[in-house]
Amino acid sequence: MLKKFILGCLFLSIMPVWGTTLVPQQMNAQISLKMPGNQSISYPLTFLERNNGVYELDSSEKLPVAIIQKVISENGKSSIEVQINASEKVWFNFSERIQSTFRHNDCLFYMPGFWYRKNLRSPKEAPSFHTSDSWTVREDRLSAPLTGIFNEKDGEYISVLRLDKLNGDALTTHDTGEVILSGKSSIGATGFVNEDGISSLSVSFPYWETPRSYIRKLTLASEAKAFYKLDKGESITLKWEVKNGKAEDYSTFVRNMWEYCYDTMEPQPVKTAYTVEYMKNILSKYFVESYVGNYSLKYNSGVHLNINDCCPNGISEIGFVGRVLLNAFNSLEYGEQIGRPELVSNGKRIFDSYLQNGFTTTGFFREFVNFEDNTEEQNLSIRRQSEGIFATLYYLEYERNAGRIHPDWEKRVKNILKLILEVQKENGSFPRKFRDNQVIVDNSGGSTPSAVLPLVMAYTYFKDKDYLNAAKKAASYLENEIISKADYFSSTLDANCEDKEASLYAATATYYLALVTKGKEKKHYAELTRQAAYFALSWYYLWDVPFAEGQMLGDLSFKSRGWGNVSVENNHIDVFIFDFVDVLRWLSEQYNEPRFSSFAEVISTSMRQLVPYSGHLCGIAREGYYPEVVQHTHWDYGKNGKGFYNDIFAPGWTVASLWELFTPGRAEKFLLKD
């Protein structure tokens, strides 16, 4: 014990002590120069002060560049401006580190939309502390080009945010190693590094991904280091901002970082000519063209389709990426609203077929059925079951309001709810996966929030408080194990990692409970909703990722702001939103927070951009089949890479998500109808 105490004191005595003003001792920089066909050479740079806050970055060897850095510190922020001037043609990579005062082992880390805490929920095949405790990544992987380091010991944090206007990218010849950019690019890198036990922020331009690059799902490759060409007499200016602060906990830190990035980047709604009415009209083409009626289950084919033909297949999936019943309800409701009998007929046929043939022996929904090879998913999931009940209750409520009662459906729904409550654990969680006989396959509680939505709806529909009590019990688990610990994970079914949907579902679940409760209880659920919402928001892009010429999304002038990254494993953006915009608008009213409602409008407008219609198919073969795997960074899901989609996609859920987005207030109308 004495030895540990002495060593601790020695460590403290050598730790740097920085203030809120950046000083040369806190920064170290280097430039790497490359001649084509040769390995690069790196040169450490020394800070020579010219005058107050202006430094010449010098090398012991004569370099073909002159580098001037200007630092201005005030109000807990320090702006860094680096100007690189070439005296002859060069290919360079500039990098700099800003050292904190924090022990690396005391810290949690944050790169929005990609890195939370230590990414320990993610496997070693994805970026995580399982592989390394130091990571730098391309800025376009992140929903804001920022890295933050949070010291759990005292709540201090430090962050760095790129301030340049990022408006161009260049094609590269390969994924890893040293690569010379084919043209002008604005993409740099950011991250965190363990320097002899002390945490440091790291930035570079152009990008330098270390210790590994991430090129596709669960595939790490060697590091990638890019080089930018400056001709003789050319110069480039780079800008970052370093911010110091203090937060009560990691959740507050994430909130502070999101608000800071939002206020700095000021994302605006995307200007499009597509009204909500137009969007629904185009999306409804999916309801017609995807309809499959020649099997015992009728469905909209929306899983594992090819973007080049969108031909229907034999797969019917109740929830998750298929969302068969929710699409059926939307088709029916919309068809009656605008007088399109084929939409009404298709929706009714789907529900009728599931009533007759859509249940397991025990009474669960048949979740995933492939009629082409006569296979069926044997592992059931709390998420798909919940999403099936969710859609069915909307259908039953709609039908009841129209004077059409479905007692057989009500009996089926009550039976599934009974089965689900039987697998709820004492701590309130639901297992992620289980068998028809209720034997647990995956005990993880990450999907628990998805069950809260149908339970609250069932309480309202059936007037049965047992469902509400079960929902509250599940919310207690969310509060104790997920929200309070800032540990949002594995809500999706095709990954085991930190993911957007976990926080989004948690925020939506507590929002539903806030709608049906009063007084202190309502206020408590509202607070939980707000806390989870900041994590969900952190996945959504506040800026527009640049693309190179020839990358389809760039050629379409696509704007990424308002789109959400998916997960640590699946590094692409998509339109998963469902109820979340309603959550944001509600929170904006509850807390008088205009950022929420303003960003809700950014989301609503931005997610209209890639709607495929004649003459504007956006790389999709059929009108209304909204794209899914939108690959916005140097990563691919299996095919095509940045600026394109994977060749296989699931428009079943994208259409359902956008339909919810463009049907505002649906949950409130259902839950507050009395």
N, C-alpha and C positions, 0 to 999 in steps of 0.2 A: 504494500500500500504506500509506504514511504517513497519507494522507487518511482511508482506511478505518479505520485504527487510532484516529485522533483522534476521528472520528465515533462509533466504538464506545465509546470512553471517555466521551464526552459523553452518549451514550445511557445508559450504566451509571450515570452520575452523577445523572441525573434519574429513574431508575427508583425507584419507591417500595420501601421495605424494611419489610415487615410482619412481626410475630411471629405467634405462634399465638393471640393475643388480638385480636379484631376491634376496630378503632378507627374513629371517625367518618371519618377521612381515607380509609379503605378502602371506605366505603360511600357510595352516593348513591341517592337515592330521588326518586320523583315520584308525584303522583296526578293522574289525568285525570278530570274531571267532565263529565258530559253531560246536557244537557236534551233530552228527546225532540224530534225534529224539527230539532235543531241539531248542528253539529259539536262535538266535545268540545274542552275547553281543558285543557292540561296545565300543572301547577304544580310547579316544582322545590321540593324540601323541604330545609330546613337542619336539621342535628342540633344541638339545644340540650340540653346535659347537665343533668339535674335533680339526679341523684346518681350514685353509682358504677354504671355500666352501664345506666342508665335515661335515655332521651332523649325530648324532645318534638320531633316532626318539624314544623317551622314553615314557613310560607310568607310571602313578602313581601306577599301579599294576604290579606284575611280570607276564610277558607274555612268552609263549613258542616259541617266535620268537625274533630274533634280526634284527633290520631294520636300514640300513645305507643309507643315501641319499647324493649324490654328485651333486653339482651345479656348472657349469662353464658358465660364462656370458661374451660374447664379440660380438661386431658388431651388437647390437640390438637383439641378440639371446641368450637364456639361455638353455643349455642342462641339463636335470634332469635325473639322474640315481639312481634307487632305488633297493637295494639288500635286499631280505628278506630271512633270514636263520632260519630254524626250528630246535629247540632243542628237539622236540618231534613231533609226528604226529599231524597235525593241518589241519583244513579246514578254509580258510580265504577269506576275501574280503578287499582289500586295496583301499582307496580313498584319493584324495587330491584335494584341491582347491587353485587356484592362483587368488588373488584379483587384479582387475584393479583399476584405479583411476576414473572410469566413473560412473556417475549416471545411474542406470539401465533404467530409463525412457528416457534417451537421446540416447539410443543405439539401433542399429539394429544387427541382429545375422545371423550367417552363419554356416551351416553344409552341405557341398556340396552334392548335389543330394537328399536333404531331407528337408533343412530348409533355407528359404530366408526371410530376413527382420524379420517380426514377424509371418509369415505364416497366416496372417489375411485373405488371400483369401481362405484359407481352412476352412471347417466347424468345429464345436466344437467336432464332432465325430472323428476327426483326430488330430494329434499333432499340436497345434497352441496356440497362446496367448489367444484364447477364453477360453481355459481350464486352462492354467497356464502360468506364466511368467518365469518359470524355467523348463528346460528339460535336461535330460541326456539319451543317447540312445546307443545301441550296435554299435560298430564301423563298422560292416559289413553292416549296413544300409547306409553307407556313401561312396561316390565315392572316397574320401580320408579320412583317420581317423583323421579328424581335426575339431576343433571348432574355429570360429573367432568372435570377438565382435568389432563392429565398432561404434565409438562415433560420432554421426552426428554433435555435437556442434563444434568440433574442428578437425575432421578428423583423430584423433588418433585411432589406433586399436591394439588389442592384440590377439594372436592366440596360440593354442597348437596343436601339431602334434605328433602322436605316431610314434616312430622311430624303434621299434622292428620289426623284420621280423615276420609277422603274417602268420604262416604256419600250423596251426592245429586247430581243433574244436572238441567238444565232444557233444554227444547226451545228452539231458536232459529229465527228466521224466514228467515235467509239464511246463506250460507257465508263471506262475505268482508265486509271493511269494518267499520264500527262497528255492533255489534249489542247490543241490550238483551236480557238473559236474561228468559225468560218466567216464571221463578220462582227458587226457591232452588237453588243449585248449589255444589259444593265443588271443581270443577275449575279449577285454575290453570294456569300455564305455567312452564317452566324451559328453560334453555339457556345458551349462551355467546356472548360478544360481543367483538369486537376494538375496544378503546378506545385509539386512538392508538398502536397497536402492542403494547398490553398486553392479556392475556386477562382477561376478567371473567366471573364467573357472573352469571346473570340469573334473577330470579323475578318472577312477577306473579300477582295475583288480581283478578278472574277471569282467564281465559286471554287471552294476547295473542301471537299467532303471527306471527313476523317472520323474514326479510323477505317470505316467502311462506307461504301455507297449502297443505296437500297434500290435495286433495279426492277424487281417485281415481287409479287406476294411471297413472303417467307424466303427471299433470296437476297442475301447480302453479298456484295462483291468487294473487290479491293477499292482503296480510296481513289477519288477522282479529283484531279487538279487541272483547272482550266487556265489558259493564258490568253491575254488580250493584246492585240497589236496596236502600238502607237507608231505612226510614221514620224520622221524627223520634223521637229517643230510643233508636233501635236501635244496637247495636254488633256488631262481629264481631272475632274474634281469629284471627290467622294465625300458624303456627309453622313454622320451618325449622331445620335444623341444618347448620352448615358444619364440614367436617372437613379437617384437614391431615394429610399423611403423606408417606411416601417408599416407592418400590417399585423393584425392580431393573430392571424393564422393563414394557412395556405389558401383557403377559400377567399379570404379578404384580399390576399395578394393577387389572386387571379382576377377578382373583381376590379381591383385598382388598375391592373395591367390592361384589362379590356377597356375600361373607361378612358384611360390614358391614350391607348391606341386609337379608339374611336374619335376622341376629341382631336387628336393630332391628324388623323388621316381623313376625317370628315367624309365618309362615303355618302354619295348622293343616289337617289333613285335612278334606275336606268331608263332612258327614254326609249320606249317602244310604242308601236302603233296598235299593239294587241290588247284589246279590252278583255275583261273577264268573259263577256258573252262570246267573243270571238274564240278565246282559248277553249271554252267548253264545247263550242261547236266543232272545232277541229279535233279535240281529244275524243269526242263522242264517236268519231270514225273508228277508233280502236274497239269500242263496244260492239260494233257491227262486224268488222273484218276479222276480229280475233275469235268470234263466237264459234264454238265447237259443239255440235248437237248430236253426234252419232255414237256416243258412249253412254253408259248408264249414268254417269255424272256429266251434266252440261256445264260448260265453263268458258271463260275468256282465256284463250291461250296467251300467257304472258311470261313464261319462264323458259330460259335456255333457247331463245330465238336468235337467229342470225341477222345482223344488221343489214345484210345485203339482199334479203328477201322477206324477212319477217313472217315466214310461213308458219302457220299454226302447227303444233305438235301434240302429242298425246298426254302432256303433263298438266294436271290440275292441282294447284296448291292453294290451300284455304287461306293462308295468311303470309307473313314474311314478304318474299318478293313476288308472290303470286296474287295475293289479295283478291281471290275470286269472288267471295261474297260481298266485299265492299264495292267492287266494281259492278256487281249485279244490282246492288241497291242503288248505286248512283245512276246506272242505266235506266232502271225502272222509274226512279223519281224524276230524272231529267226528261225522259220520254213522255211522262204524263204532263210535265210542266209546259213543254213546247209542242205537244201533239205529234209525237213520233211513235206510232204503234210498235214498230219493230224493236225499238229499245225497251219498251215495256214488256213485250213478249219474251225477249231474250232474258231479261232480268228475272221474270217470274219462272221461266223454265229452269233457270239455274237453281233458284231456291227450292223449287218443287223437286228437282232431281236430288238435291242434297238431303231433303227431308226423307226421301224414300231410300236413298242408297249411300248417304254420306257419313254414316256413323260406324264406329267399330263395334265389336261384340259387346263391350262394356258400356258403350254409349258416348265415347269421345268422338270428336270430329276425325274423319279420315283426312289426315293433313296433306299428304303428298302422294298422289297416285299417278303412275305412268302406265297408261293403257297400251302404249306401243310395245313395251317389253313385259307387261303384266307384273310389274313390281310395285311395291308400296312401302313407304317409310314406316318402319316398325317402332322407331324411337319417336315418341310424341314430345311436344314441347309446350311449356306454359305460354310462350309467346304466340305461337300459331293458334292454339286453342283460344287464347284471350282475344286475338284479333278476329277469329271467327264469331265468337259471342258478341263482340263489339258491333260487328256489321249486322248480325242477325237482330240485335235489339233495336238498332236504327230502323231496320226493315219492319219489325213488329210494331214499333211505335207509329211509323208512317201508315202502316196498314190499319192499325186500330183507329187512328185519326180519320181515316177514310171510311170507317165503318166495316172494315174487313178483319175479322178475328181469326187467329190461327192457333187453336188450342193444342194441336199436335206439336207445333213448333215450340210453343211455350213449355210444354212438358219436356221436350228434348233439351231446351236451354237450361231448365231447372236441374235436369239430371247431370248435365256437364258441370254446372256450378257446384253441385253436390260432390261430384268426383274430384273436382279441383280443390275444394275446401278440405277434402280428406287427405290431400298431400301437402297442405300448408303446414309448415313446421311451427313449433312452439314459439320461436323467435319472430314469427310473422312472415318469413320468407317462403318462396315457392321454389321447388327444384327446377332447374333449367330444362331437363329432359327426363322422361320416364316412359315406362311401357304401358300398354293397354291395361295390364293387370295392376297398375300403380306401383310397380317395382321401380325404384329410383335408378336412373342411369347416370345423371349428372346433378350433383347436389348444389352446384353453384347458385347463389341467390341473385346473380346479376340481372336476370330477366324479371325479377319480382315486380318492378313498377308496371310492366305491361298488364299484369293481372288486376291492378287497381281500377283501371278504366272501366272494364265491363262489370266489376263488382259494384262500383258506385252507380253505374247505369242500371244494373239489375235491382239495386235498392230502390231507385226511383220508379222503375217500371213495375216491379212486383210488390212494392210497399213492404219489403221485408228487411228489417234492421239487421238480421244476421249477415247479410251481404255487406252492409255498411260497416259493421263491426269487424268483419274479416278484412275489409279494405283499410280500416284504421290500424289494424294489427300489422298489416303489410307495410303501411306508412311508417309505423314505429321502427320496423326493420330498416327501411330506407333512411330514416333519420339517424339511427344509431350506427349503422354499418356502412352506409354509402355517402349520404350528404354531409354528416358531421365529420367524416374522415376524408372527405374530398376524394373518394375512391370510386370512380364511375367506370364500370367494366362489364364486358361480356354480355351486353344486352342483345347483340346480334347473334345469329346462329352459325355463321360461317367464319368466326374468328374468336380467339381468346386473348383479349387485350383491352386496353383503354379505348373507348369508342364514343362517338358523338351520341348515338342513340340511347346509351345508358343515361346520360344527363338529360337528354331531351325527354325521354320517357319518365324520368323521375320528376322533372318539372311539370309535365302534363298530369301525372298521377296526383300530385299534391294540389295542383290547380283544380282538378275535379273535386277533391275533398273540400277545398276552400269554398267552392260554389255551393255545396250542400250543407255547410255548417255555419255556425253563427258565433258572434262574440269573440272571446279569447281563442277559442278553438279555430275559428276561421282565420284570425290574425296569425296564429301559429303556423297553419298550413300555408298561408300566403308568404310568410318569411322563408319557409322551406322551398317554396316555388321560386322565389327570387334568387335564393342561394344556388339552387340547381341550374336556374336559367343562365346565370353568368358562365357556368361551365359549358352549357350547350352553345351559348353565343360565341364562346372562345373558339369553337370549331369553324365558325362562318367567316368567310373572307371579307376583310375590310378594304381590300385593294384589288386592283386588276392585274392579274398575272400577265406578263408579256409573252408573246409567241413569236416564233420566227416565220418569215415568209415561207409558204409551202406547208405549214402546219394548219390544217383546216380550221380549227377554232380561231386562230388569229386572222385568217383570211375572211372569216365570217364576222370579224370585229367583235368577238365574244368578250364580255366583261364578267370576270369571276366574282366580283363583289356581290355578297348576298348568297353565295353558294357555300355549302358546308363540306369540309373534308370528312372522310368516313371513319377511319380508325388508324391506329398505328400500323396494323397489318396491311390494310387496304388504302393505299395512299393516292386516292383520287377524290374528286368532288362529285356531289350529286344533289338531287332535289328533295331529299328526305326532310319533310317539314310537317305534314299532316296538321295537327292542332296547334303547333308551336307559335305561329303568328298570332293566333287568338290569345295564347298565353301572354305573349309580349304586350299586346294591346291592353289586356286586362291589368297586367302589372304596371303599365304606364299610368293607368288611371288610379290604381290603388296607391302608388307611391309618388305620383306626380313626377314621373321620370320620362322626359321626352325622348331620351336616347332609345328607349325600347320601341315606342311607336314609330319613330323615324326610321329605325333600322328594319322594323317590320315592313315598311313601305319599300325599302331597298330590296329586301328578300322578294316581296310580292312582284315587283317589276322585273327584277333580274331573272327570276326563274321562268319568265315567258320567252326568253330569247331564242331557245333552240326548238321551238314548236315546229314540227315538220309538216309542211303543206306544199302543194304543187308549186314548183319553181323555187322552193325554199326548204328542201328536204333535209338539209343539215347532216348529210351522211347517213340517213336512215331511209330504207326502201319504201316505207308506206307513211301516208299522212296520219297524224295523230299518235303514232308510236313514239312517245317521248323517250329520248336517250337516257341511259342509266350510268354507265361507267365512263365518266367524262375525265379524260386523262390530261391533267393540267400541268404536270411537272415531269421531270425526267424519270419516268417510271411507267410500267405497263402492267396490265392485269393478265397478260398473256400474249396480246397482239397489239401492234400499231404504235403505241407509245404516245409521247406528249403531243397534244393538239388534235388527237383523234379519240375514238372509242375502242374498247375491246370489241372483238368480232361477235361475241355472244353477249346478249343483254336480256333484261327482265323488265319490259315495259308495264307489266301488271301492277307493280307497286308505284312506278313513277306516275302513271296516270291517276292512280288512287290518291297519291300524296298531293298532286297539284289540284285535284278535284276538291279535296278538303281545304286547301289553301284558298281556293276561289269560292268556297261556301262558308263565309265567315259566320261565327256565332252559332254553329251547329250544336256544339256540346252544351252551351248555355241554354239554348232553346229546349233541348231535351231535358236537362237537369233542373231547370228553373221554370218549367211550364206551368206550375201551380201558382 
